[in-house]
Amino acid sequence: MTPLQDVIYTYAQENLLRRLLREDNAALHRSEREAEELIGQLKALGGEPERLVKKLRFASDTAASLREQGCFLAGLAAGMELGSFSAAARTGTTCWRR
């Protein structure tokens, strides 16, 4: 992401995410808590299960982060496109080819 996209992404996470996920916050926290408990149980087994759970967690966190950034960029692009349509409607111009 560009530096500007990073700033907007950070702002969205810190100021908008909780409000936008209002209805799903409880389920999100429950899922995160359950995942942590399961990871703790697997780590307690020690040895190979503990090593594998660390690798799984890293891979899962990386995939989730990349997916989250992709969704953010898609939403940002859609918002910018909608904004250009709105501006075109106000000015009577269009971005469509004739």
Secondary structure, 3 states (H helix, E strand, C coil): CCHHHHHHHHHHHHHCHHHHCHHHHHHHHHHHHHHHHHHHHHHHCCHHHHHHHHHHHHHHHHHHHHHHHHHHHHHHHHHHHHHHHHHHHHHCCCCCCC
